[in-house]
């Protein structure tokens, strides 16, 4: 019977993943519905008794694998994307979420502060089990993704340890405030220390083990898998709920060193995590008791509102003060904070512990509240993440710039300021470091290498720009972008005027450096005010172009258009459908396919564009 149940759970999990990929919806939505379908609330094929006492161990190892994989992908480069925002989110933000959730539970459910703090500790966690599937179907700028991924891995560790300490010190009454802190940091140290130790052993075994080319990839996968289980099991043996920290730390450490057979290990971890995620999400969803949830009544809904519409936005806005985060990106982060496996698995454990202490009502409250938040956030936030991202327009396609010199660096900074998803590529480590110091996303590598471009996401990029001082390099980059990756827009700096034709023959937008420099110098001498303003573009001034497609634009005159846009904006140019460009008069009438160029103050230009093109 158990074997048949495990087979059914795995089959449903894999089917959910395939369906999710096909429909471009996060898989956790289908996984949770599949679990509910086979659980006691509907078909009754799975219950708490089905797995006996083995479910806790199976879930623990599965969570360890997922967190190891999440840590393995959490490179230092990602953490550098938004270090301040991430640090605030996992410290001050976690504390606000914990205490705020506890207050909501105490006020709305009229329970004890200790139980409120226990529920709050559980609901700090988001986790890679829910964030990973979202980022597979939603493309956001790298600094947004890094915050979500980092928060998921780090707060899972924090929540798992904190909830144990809260239970032991505040509920089981085994300590005081001093022992509370000592217990928390002691467990954290144990988990991180064992994880680092196991990572070192795995690295030594793979680097110094003289693995043969034929069997090396297989042995690397097996050694890594063994390392995950040993890290988790070893830490759990010393102190409960420290295995998660050990697994995450081991993954993070190994993911940031030069590990033999790295690509094979990544593929193995990705496949393995899909399988275990499918299993545990379906299995735990099958254990949801809707009676516990319905018992909460309107108070439960009030807690959902407090967590999702008050606490989450407050934490995000306090953490993401960096100007790199646009208003819509903050709204997206506020709207996407689903809870996952850690709250579900640990809530089940401590509900049993509360029952054993003779507190059945509090056990029911704990399980009901946690599963209600999981269900609500998975359905509303994870399930609608793609639609939320599209509505808020936070999914720009990537712009890749090859060449991190002065030209590439300046261009990247300007495009980032305009809200583009920019990635720099350069083989010079000094240039890479300079770009990182300016908060830019950068990959160290050869931009003429197809593998490097593939890793940078060229196959899904909207624009590739070559800005190196070597025309041969720029031409090769453009050829690869056009022929291998079929990039829609390819542009290049051309250092020698005689080479312009070679670039234009590839349908590349070629910028003749000598002509551009001469034009700029002419502007400085003959049109100093214009030159000064052009240099301010992206800060106080901006230029944007829109195509006349909206019904309320076609047939309007320029004079009527001017009346509909902010005073700080003018219509500078009109490009007709046939390609002719002119400075328009007020009597010019707009036709479908014409292009209008707005000039003015940055905010005003942005409002003018969104007035007629709300999705730009």
Secondary structure per residue as TSV (DSSP state, phi and psi in degrees):
chain	resnum	aa	ss	phi	psi
A	1	X	-	360.0	-45.0
A	2	X	H	-62.0	-42.1
A	3	X	H	-61.5	-42.7
A	4	X	H	-64.6	-37.5
A	5	X	H	-66.2	-45.6
A	6	X	H	-60.6	-42.2
A	7	X	H	-62.0	-41.6
A	8	X	H	-65.0	-44.6
A	9	X	H	-61.9	-45.0
A	10	X	H	-64.1	-42.3
A	11	X	H	-62.0	-44.1
A	12	X	H	-66.0	-37.6
A	13	X	H	-63.3	-46.7
A	14	X	H	-66.3	-41.6
A	15	X	H	-62.2	-38.4
A	16	X	H	-63.4	-40.9
A	17	X	H	-65.9	-44.0
A	18	X	H	-62.2	-44.3
A	19	X	H	-64.2	-40.6
A	20	X	H	-63.2	-42.5
A	21	X	H	-63.9	-38.4
A	22	X	H	-68.1	-38.5
A	23	X	H	-94.0	-3.1
A	24	X	T	57.0	48.2
A	25	X	-	-125.9	137.9
A	26	X	-	-51.5	133.4
A	27	X	H	-64.6	-25.4
A	28	X	H	-60.8	-28.3
A	29	X	H	-63.5	-47.2
A	30	X	H	-70.0	-34.8
A	31	X	H	-64.0	-43.3
A	32	X	H	-69.6	-35.6
A	33	X	H	-70.4	-36.3
A	34	X	H	-62.4	-42.8
A	35	X	H	-63.3	-43.6
A	36	X	H	-62.5	-37.9
A	37	X	H	-61.8	-39.3
A	38	X	H	-94.1	-1.5
A	39	X	S	-80.2	179.7
A	40	X	T	-64.3	-19.3
A	41	X	T	-72.2	-25.1
A	42	X	T	-123.5	-89.0
A	43	X	T	-79.4	-22.8
A	44	X	-	70.0	26.8
A	45	X	-	-82.5	-21.3
A	46	X	-	-132.4	136.7
A	47	X	-	-142.2	179.5
A	48	X	T	-61.8	-29.4
A	49	X	T	-79.0	-16.0
A	50	X	T	-59.7	-44.2
A	51	X	S	-93.3	-4.0
A	52	X	G	62.1	-139.3
A	53	X	G	-90.1	3.9
A	54	X	G	-87.6	-11.2
A	55	X	H	-63.9	-40.6
A	56	X	H	-59.2	-44.5
A	57	X	H	-67.1	-42.1
A	58	X	H	-63.1	-43.0
A	59	X	H	-66.8	-40.4
A	60	X	H	-60.1	-48.4
A	61	X	H	-65.6	-39.6
A	62	X	H	-63.1	-44.4
A	63	X	H	-62.9	-38.8
A	64	X	H	-61.0	-42.5
A	65	X	H	-62.5	-44.0
A	66	X	H	-67.2	-41.6
A	67	X	H	-71.2	-33.6
A	68	X	H	-61.6	-45.4
A	69	X	H	-64.3	-39.7
A	70	X	H	-63.4	-42.7
A	71	X	H	-66.1	-35.4
A	72	X	H	-63.7	-33.6
A	73	X	T	-86.8	-7.3
A	74	X	-	-88.0	75.0
A	75	X	-	-73.5	155.9
A	76	X	H	-58.1	-32.4
A	77	X	H	-59.0	-39.5
A	78	X	H	-67.4	-41.4
A	79	X	H	-64.8	-26.8
A	80	X	T	-75.2	-13.8
A	81	X	T	-59.4	-49.3
A	82	X	S	-145.9	66.9
A	83	X	H	-62.5	-39.0
A	84	X	H	-66.9	-46.4
A	85	X	H	-61.5	-44.3
A	86	X	H	-65.7	-42.4
A	87	X	H	-61.1	-42.7
A	88	X	H	-65.5	-39.4
A	89	X	H	-64.7	-37.4
A	90	X	H	-94.2	-0.4
A	91	X	T	-117.3	-81.7
A	92	X	H	-61.4	-42.3
A	93	X	H	-62.1	-43.3
A	94	X	H	-63.5	-40.2
A	95	X	H	-64.9	-42.3
A	96	X	H	-63.9	-42.9
A	97	X	H	-61.8	-43.9
A	98	X	H	-61.7	-56.0
A	99	X	H	-70.5	-36.9
A	100	X	H	-66.3	-42.4
A	101	X	H	-64.4	-41.9
A	102	X	H	-59.4	-43.3
A	103	X	H	-63.3	-42.2
A	104	X	H	-62.9	-42.2
A	105	X	H	-65.0	-43.5
A	106	X	H	-64.7	-43.9
A	107	X	H	-70.0	-49.4
A	108	X	H	-81.7	-31.2
A	109	X	H	-104.1	-2.7
A	110	X	-	51.6	50.7
A	111	X	-	-112.8	-177.7
A	112	X	-	-75.3	157.2
A	113	X	H	-63.2	-36.1
A	114	X	H	-61.3	-44.7
A	115	X	H	-67.9	-37.5
A	116	X	H	-60.0	-43.3
A	117	X	H	-67.2	-32.9
A	118	X	H	-66.4	-47.0
A	119	X	H	-63.6	-42.9
A	120	X	H	-60.6	-40.7
A	121	X	H	-62.7	-40.7
A	122	X	H	-62.7	-38.7
A	123	X	T	-89.8	10.1
A	124	X	T	-67.0	-34.9
A	125	X	-	-74.7	135.2
A	126	X	-	-103.8	-70.1
A	127	X	-	98.2	149.9
A	128	X	H	-65.5	-17.9
A	129	X	H	-65.5	-27.0
A	130	X	H	-109.4	-32.4
A	131	X	H	-72.7	-40.8
A	132	X	H	-55.6	-53.0
A	133	X	H	-59.8	-32.0
A	134	X	H	-66.9	-46.2
A	135	X	H	-72.6	-11.8
A	136	X	H	-75.7	-23.4
A	137	X	H	-116.0	-9.6
A	138	X	-	-119.7	122.3
A	139	X	-	-95.4	121.9
A	140	X	-	-128.0	167.5
A	141	X	-	-64.8	153.8
A	142	X	H	-59.4	-37.2
A	143	X	H	-69.2	-26.7
A	144	X	H	-73.2	-45.4
A	145	X	H	-62.2	-39.8
A	146	X	H	-64.5	-36.0
A	147	X	H	-66.4	-44.9
A	148	X	H	-63.9	-44.8
A	149	X	H	-67.5	-45.8
A	150	X	H	-63.3	-43.3
A	151	X	H	-60.4	-41.7
A	152	X	H	-61.2	-47.6
A	153	X	H	-71.1	-49.3
A	154	X	H	-69.0	-44.0
A	155	X	H	-72.1	-24.1
A	156	X	H	-61.7	-44.1
A	157	X	H	-63.5	-47.6
A	158	X	H	-58.7	-46.9
A	159	X	H	-64.3	-43.9
A	160	X	H	-61.7	-40.8
A	161	X	H	-77.4	-42.8
A	162	X	H	-61.0	-40.0
A	163	X	H	-66.6	-34.8
A	164	X	H	-65.4	-44.3
A	165	X	H	-65.7	-42.5
A	166	X	H	-59.2	-44.5
A	167	X	I	-64.7	-48.1
A	168	X	I	-67.7	-42.7
A	169	X	I	-84.5	-44.3
A	170	X	I	-93.5	-33.5
A	171	X	I	-97.2	-49.3
A	172	X	S	-78.1	-8.0
A	173	X	-	58.9	49.7
A	174	X	-	-110.7	39.3
A	175	X	-	165.0	-171.2
A	176	X	-	-132.4	-168.8
A	177	X	H	-62.9	-35.2
A	178	X	H	-67.8	-45.6
A	179	X	H	-68.2	-26.0
A	180	X	H	-59.5	-52.2
A	181	X	H	-66.0	-41.1
A	182	X	H	-63.9	-39.9
A	183	X	H	-64.2	-45.3
A	184	X	H	-63.3	-54.6
A	185	X	H	-70.8	-28.3
A	186	X	H	-64.9	-45.5
A	187	X	H	-65.4	-40.5
A	188	X	H	-61.6	-43.8
A	189	X	H	-62.9	-42.6
A	190	X	H	-60.3	-49.2
A	191	X	H	-62.5	-49.0
A	192	X	H	-66.1	-38.4
A	193	X	H	-65.3	-46.0
A	194	X	H	-65.9	-39.4
A	195	X	H	-60.8	-44.2
A	196	X	H	-65.3	-39.5
A	197	X	H	-63.7	-46.9
A	198	X	H	-64.3	-39.7
A	199	X	H	-59.9	-42.2
A	200	X	H	-62.6	-40.7
A	201	X	H	-66.2	-43.1
A	202	X	H	-63.1	-45.0
A	203	X	H	-60.6	-43.7
A	204	X	H	-63.3	-42.2
A	205	X	H	-63.8	-38.5
A	206	X	H	-79.6	-35.2
A	207	X	H	-82.6	-32.4
A	208	X	H	-113.7	6.5
A	209	X	S	-85.9	1.3
A	210	X	-	51.5	50.0
A	211	X	-	-68.9	136.6
A	212	X	-	-76.4	150.1
A	213	X	T	-57.1	-31.7
A	214	X	T	-73.2	-45.1
A	215	X	T	-105.4	-3.6
A	216	X	H	-54.8	-51.4
A	217	X	H	-58.0	-42.3
A	218	X	H	-63.9	-46.9
A	219	X	H	-65.1	-36.7
A	220	X	H	-61.4	-44.4
A	221	X	H	-62.6	-43.2
A	222	X	H	-67.6	-40.6
A	223	X	H	-65.4	-40.8
A	224	X	H	-64.6	-44.1
A	225	X	H	-60.2	-44.6
A	226	X	H	-61.0	-39.9
A	227	X	H	-61.0	-40.5
A	228	X	H	-60.3	-49.8
A	229	X	H	-65.5	-42.1
A	230	X	H	-64.9	-43.9
A	231	X	H	-60.4	-47.4
A	232	X	H	-65.6	-52.1
A	233	X	H	-65.0	-39.9
A	234	X	H	-63.4	-44.4
A	235	X	H	-67.5	-41.2
A	236	X	H	-63.5	-32.6
A	237	X	H	-64.7	-35.4
A	238	X	H	-80.9	-45.2
A	239	X	S	-153.3	132.1
A	240	X	T	-63.3	147.5
A	241	X	T	63.3	19.6
A	242	X	-	-98.3	-11.5
A	243	X	H	-63.5	-31.9
A	244	X	H	-65.7	-43.6
A	245	X	H	-63.0	-39.1
A	246	X	H	-65.1	-43.5
A	247	X	H	-65.8	-44.6
A	248	X	H	-63.4	-41.9
A	249	X	H	-66.4	-42.3
A	250	X	H	-61.5	-42.8
A	251	X	H	-64.6	-43.5
A	252	X	H	-62.8	-43.9
A	253	X	H	-64.7	-45.1
A	254	X	H	-71.7	-30.4
A	255	X	H	-72.2	-13.9
A	256	X	T	-113.1	18.5
A	257	X	S	-123.7	166.5
A	258	X	-	-79.9	94.2
A	259	X	-	-98.0	130.7
A	260	X	T	-59.0	144.2
A	261	X	T	58.7	38.5
A	262	X	H	-56.6	-47.9
A	263	X	H	-63.5	-40.9
A	264	X	H	-64.0	-39.2
A	265	X	H	-64.5	-42.6
A	266	X	H	-60.4	-47.8
A	267	X	H	-60.0	-41.7
A	268	X	H	-63.4	-46.0
A	269	X	H	-64.4	-40.0
A	270	X	H	-62.1	-45.9
A	271	X	H	-65.9	-42.9
A	272	X	H	-64.6	-41.5
A	273	X	H	-66.6	-33.8
A	274	X	H	-61.7	-42.9
A	275	X	H	-66.6	-50.5
A	276	X	H	-70.3	-34.1
A	277	X	H	-62.4	-44.1
A	278	X	H	-59.3	-43.0
A	279	X	H	-66.8	-53.7
A	280	X	H	-72.0	-32.6
A	281	X	H	-67.9	-42.8
A	282	X	H	-66.9	-43.6
A	283	X	H	-62.7	-45.7
A	284	X	H	-73.5	-33.3
A	285	X	H	-63.9	-31.4
A	286	X	T	-66.6	-18.3
A	287	X	T	-93.5	0.1
A	288	X	-	-63.7	126.9
A	289	X	-	-103.6	106.6
A	290	X	H	-69.4	-20.4
A	291	X	H	-64.9	-39.9
A	292	X	H	-62.0	-37.6
A	293	X	H	-72.0	-46.0
A	294	X	H	-66.1	-27.6
A	295	X	H	-61.6	-28.2
A	296	X	H	-68.3	-29.7
A	297	X	H	62.5	-145.6
A	298	X	H	-66.0	-25.3
A	299	X	H	-63.2	-36.4
A	300	X	H	-63.7	-42.5
A	301	X	H	-64.8	-36.4
A	302	X	H	-62.7	-37.4
A	303	X	H	-67.8	-40.8
A	304	X	H	-58.5	-45.0
A	305	X	H	-63.5	-43.4
A	306	X	I	-62.2	-41.3
A	307	X	I	-74.3	-44.9
A	308	X	I	-86.2	-33.6
A	309	X	I	-106.9	-10.1
A	310	X	I	-118.1	-60.4
A	311	X	I	-68.2	-48.8
A	312	X	H	-59.7	-50.9
A	313	X	H	-60.3	-39.0
A	314	X	H	-62.9	-43.7
A	315	X	H	-64.1	-44.0
A	316	X	H	-64.7	-44.8
A	317	X	H	-69.8	-29.9
A	318	X	H	-74.1	-28.9
A	319	X	H	-88.9	-33.7
A	320	X	-	-104.5	59.1
A	321	X	-	-81.1	-11.2
A	322	X	S	-58.6	135.0
A	323	X	T	-65.0	-14.7
A	324	X	T	-64.9	-26.3
A	325	X	S	-83.8	118.7
A	326	X	-	-76.1	166.7
A	327	X	H	-58.9	-42.2
A	328	X	H	-70.1	-32.2
A	329	X	H	-67.1	-37.3
A	330	X	H	-64.5	-40.4
A	331	X	H	-63.8	-40.1
A	332	X	H	-63.3	-47.6
A	333	X	H	-61.8	-34.8
A	334	X	H	-67.2	-34.4
A	335	X	H	-87.3	-9.3
A	336	X	-	-124.6	95.8
A	337	X	-	-148.0	53.0
A	338	X	-	-68.3	147.6
A	339	X	-	-94.0	151.9
A	340	X	-	-130.3	-131.8
A	341	X	H	-72.0	-40.0
A	342	X	H	-57.5	-52.9
A	343	X	H	-58.6	-40.3
A	344	X	H	-64.6	-48.9
A	345	X	H	-70.1	-42.8
A	346	X	H	-74.0	-33.3
A	347	X	H	-62.0	-40.7
A	348	X	H	-60.2	-42.5
A	349	X	H	-64.3	-47.9
A	350	X	H	-80.1	-18.6
A	351	X	H	-64.5	-40.2
A	352	X	H	-64.8	-41.1
A	353	X	H	-62.9	-41.3
A	354	X	H	-66.0	-37.2
A	355	X	H	-59.4	-43.1
A	356	X	H	-65.1	-28.1
A	357	X	T	-85.0	5.5
A	358	X	T	76.6	30.8
A	359	X	-	-124.5	65.1
A	360	X	H	-64.3	-36.0
A	361	X	H	-65.6	-39.0
A	362	X	H	-70.5	-33.4
A	363	X	H	-63.1	-43.2
A	364	X	H	-65.3	-40.9
A	365	X	H	-63.2	-44.5
A	366	X	H	-59.1	-53.4
A	367	X	H	-63.0	-44.0
A	368	X	H	-63.8	-45.4
A	369	X	H	-63.5	-48.0
A	370	X	H	-63.9	-45.8
A	371	X	H	-70.0	-30.2
A	372	X	H	-64.6	-45.6
A	373	X	H	-63.7	-43.0
A	374	X	H	-60.3	-49.9
A	375	X	H	-62.1	-46.2
A	376	X	H	-65.3	-44.6
A	377	X	H	-74.0	-33.9
A	378	X	I	-66.6	-45.5
A	379	X	I	-69.1	-48.8
A	380	X	I	-83.2	-38.8
A	381	X	I	-94.3	-50.5
A	382	X	I	-70.5	-44.5
A	383	X	T	-64.2	-32.2
A	384	X	T	-105.9	13.1
A	385	X	H	-57.9	-41.8
A	386	X	H	-65.3	-41.9
A	387	X	H	-67.6	-37.4
A	388	X	H	-63.4	-44.8
A	389	X	H	-62.5	-41.8
A	390	X	H	-67.1	-40.4
A	391	X	H	-64.3	-40.4
A	392	X	H	-86.2	-6.0
A	393	X	T	56.7	52.5
A	394	X	-	-111.0	18.5
A	395	X	-	-117.3	62.5
A	396	X	-	-73.5	143.6
A	397	X	-	-70.5	157.1
A	398	X	E	-78.2	142.7
A	399	X	E	-110.4	122.0
A	400	X	E	-105.5	128.2
A	401	X	E	-114.4	120.5
A	402	X	E	-98.1	114.3
A	403	X	-	119.3	107.3
A	404	X	-	-102.2	27.7
A	405	X	S	-75.4	-162.6
A	406	X	H	-60.5	-42.5
A	407	X	H	-66.8	-50.4
A	408	X	H	-62.6	-40.2
A	409	X	H	-66.1	-44.9
A	410	X	H	-64.6	-41.9
A	411	X	H	-64.0	-43.6
A	412	X	H	-60.6	-43.1
A	413	X	H	-63.0	-41.1
A	414	X	H	-66.6	-44.7
A	415	X	H	-65.6	-38.9
A	416	X	H	-60.1	-41.5
A	417	X	H	-65.6	-27.8
A	418	X	T	-83.3	1.3
A	419	X	T	92.3	11.7
A	420	X	-	-80.0	154.8
A	421	X	E	-93.3	91.9
A	422	X	E	-101.2	139.2
A	423	X	E	-132.7	126.4
A	424	X	E	-95.4	146.0
A	425	X	E	-126.9	129.1
A	426	X	E	-156.1	144.8
A	427	X	S	-89.9	-9.8
A	428	X	-	-86.9	118.2
A	429	X	H	-62.8	-32.5
A	430	X	H	-66.7	-42.4
A	431	X	H	-65.0	-37.9
A	432	X	H	-62.1	-44.4
A	433	X	H	-65.5	-39.6
A	434	X	H	-61.9	-42.2
A	435	X	H	-62.9	-42.3
A	436	X	H	-65.7	-36.3
A	437	X	H	-63.1	-27.7
A	438	X	T	-89.4	7.8
A	439	X	T	78.8	19.5
A	440	X	-	-94.8	150.2
A	441	X	-	-81.2	128.2
A	442	X	E	-144.9	145.1
A	443	X	E	-116.9	129.6
A	444	X	E	-86.6	116.6
A	445	X	S	172.9	176.2
A	446	X	-	-88.7	115.1
A	447	X	T	-68.1	-11.6
A	448	X	T	-91.1	2.6
A	449	X	-	-94.1	120.7
A	450	X	H	-59.7	-34.1
A	451	X	H	-65.9	-39.0
A	452	X	H	-65.4	-43.8
A	453	X	H	-63.4	-39.1
A	454	X	H	-62.9	-44.6
A	455	X	H	-63.9	-30.2
A	456	X	T	-79.2	-7.2
A	457	X	T	91.1	28.4
A	458	X	G	-63.1	-30.4
A	459	X	G	-65.1	-19.7
A	460	X	G	-117.6	10.3
A	461	X	-	-80.4	149.4
A	462	X	S	-91.5	-25.0
A	463	X	E	-144.4	138.2
A	464	X	E	-125.3	130.2
A	465	X	E	-126.6	127.0
A	466	X	E	-100.1	124.6
A	467	X	-	-129.5	21.3
A	468	X	-	-78.6	162.8
A	469	X	S	-79.9	6.3
A	470	X	-	-114.4	112.7
A	471	X	H	-63.4	-34.6
A	472	X	H	-62.8	-42.0
A	473	X	H	-64.3	-46.1
A	474	X	H	-61.3	-41.0
A	475	X	H	-64.7	-41.2
A	476	X	H	-66.2	-40.1
A	477	X	H	-59.6	-45.1
A	478	X	H	-64.6	-40.9
A	479	X	H	-60.1	-46.0
A	480	X	I	-62.9	-44.0
A	481	X	I	-61.3	-40.3
A	482	X	I	-76.3	-50.1
A	483	X	I	-88.6	-37.7
A	484	X	I	-88.2	-39.3
A	485	X	S	-110.7	-4.2
A	486	X	-	52.3	47.3
A	487	X	-	-73.9	136.5
A	488	X	S	-64.2	-48.2
A	489	X	E	-121.1	123.0
A	490	X	E	-127.2	129.3
A	491	X	E	-132.5	158.9
A	492	X	E	-152.5	146.0
A	493	X	E	-76.0	132.2
A	494	X	E	-116.1	118.0
A	495	X	S	-84.4	-31.3
A	496	X	S	-112.5	120.8
A	497	X	G	-53.7	-32.0
A	498	X	G	-65.6	-15.5
A	499	X	G	-92.5	-3.6
A	500	X	H	-57.9	-41.5
A	501	X	H	-59.7	-38.9
A	502	X	H	-61.8	-38.9
A	503	X	H	-72.3	-43.4
A	504	X	H	-66.0	-27.3
A	505	X	T	-66.5	-20.5
A	506	X	T	-92.9	6.6
A	507	X	T	63.3	38.7
A	508	X	-	-99.9	138.1
A	509	X	E	-77.1	102.9
A	510	X	E	-94.9	130.3
A	511	X	E	-109.3	106.1
A	512	X	E	-70.5	113.2
A	513	X	H	-61.5	-40.6
A	514	X	H	-66.6	-41.6
A	515	X	H	-67.6	-40.2
A	516	X	H	-63.8	-40.3
A	517	X	H	-66.2	-43.9
A	518	X	H	-62.0	-41.7
A	519	X	H	-62.9	-41.9
A	520	X	H	-64.2	-43.0
A	521	X	H	-65.1	-38.7
A	522	X	H	-61.9	-40.7
A	523	X	H	-63.7	-40.9
A	524	X	H	-60.5	-40.5
A	525	X	H	-81.4	-45.0
A	526	X	H	-95.4	-29.6
A	527	X	-	-133.5	63.8
A	528	X	H	-59.5	-36.5
A	529	X	H	-66.4	-44.5
A	530	X	H	-62.3	-43.3
A	531	X	H	-60.0	-43.6
A	532	X	H	-63.3	-41.3
A	533	X	H	-67.9	-40.3
A	534	X	H	-61.0	-36.3
A	535	X	H	-68.6	-20.1
A	536	X	T	-89.8	-4.7
A	537	X	B	-54.7	137.1
A	538	X	T	93.1	-13.3
A	539	X	T	-113.4	-73.3
A	540	X	T	-101.3	-21.7
A	541	X	E	-127.3	161.1
A	542	X	E	-154.1	158.1
A	543	X	E	-130.9	126.7
A	544	X	E	-135.7	148.2
A	545	X	E	-121.6	136.5
A	546	X	E	-126.6	155.1
A	547	X	E	-96.2	139.9
A	548	X	S	-77.1	99.5
A	549	X	-	-127.8	-29.0
A	550	X	S	-65.8	141.7
A	551	X	T	-62.5	-32.4
A	552	X	T	-82.0	4.5
A	553	X	T	-103.7	-38.7
A	554	X	T	-61.9	127.2
A	555	X	T	93.1	-11.8
A	556	X	-	-73.9	153.8
A	557	X	B	-92.3	163.3
A	558	X	H	-61.1	-36.0
A	559	X	H	-62.7	-41.7
A	560	X	H	-67.5	-37.0
A	561	X	H	-64.5	-42.6
A	562	X	H	-60.0	-32.6
A	563	X	H	-71.1	-21.2
A	564	X	H	-95.9	-4.9
A	565	X	S	-112.3	160.4
A	566	X	-	-58.1	155.6
A	567	X	T	-64.3	-25.8
A	568	X	T	-82.5	11.5
A	569	X	E	-126.8	144.1
A	570	X	E	-128.2	158.2
A	571	X	E	-87.9	107.9
A	572	X	E	-85.7	-38.4
A	573	X	E	-140.9	152.6
A	574	X	E	-129.4	120.9
A	575	X	E	-107.6	118.7
A	576	X	-	-77.0	166.4
A	577	X	T	-57.2	-30.4
A	578	X	T	-83.3	1.2
A	579	X	S	98.2	-10.5
A	580	X	-	-71.5	135.9
A	581	X	E	-119.6	138.4
A	582	X	E	-152.9	162.5
A	583	X	-	-82.4	117.5
A	584	X	-	-80.1	156.9
A	585	X	-	-98.8	170.9
A	586	X	T	-64.0	-21.4
A	587	X	T	-85.8	-10.7
A	588	X	-	-59.4	133.7
A	589	X	B	-105.8	131.5
A	590	X	-	-78.6	139.5
A	591	X	-	-120.2	155.5
A	592	X	T	-58.9	131.7
A	593	X	T	98.4	-15.6
A	594	X	-	-66.7	159.9
A	595	X	E	-124.4	131.8
A	596	X	E	-112.5	133.0
A	597	X	E	-108.1	120.5
A	598	X	E	-94.8	138.1
A	599	X	E	-126.8	139.5
A	600	X	E	161.9	-162.4
A	601	X	E	-67.8	146.5
A	602	X	H	-52.9	-54.0
A	603	X	H	-63.4	-39.1
A	604	X	H	-67.8	-40.9
A	605	X	H	-61.7	-41.7
A	606	X	H	-61.6	-42.1
A	607	X	H	-66.2	-36.8
A	608	X	H	-65.6	-43.6
A	609	X	H	-62.5	-46.5
A	610	X	H	-71.0	-20.3
A	611	X	H	-62.2	-37.1
A	612	X	H	-111.9	-21.2
A	613	X	-	-128.4	75.5
A	614	X	T	-61.5	-17.8
A	615	X	T	-99.4	7.7
A	616	X	-	-87.6	360.0
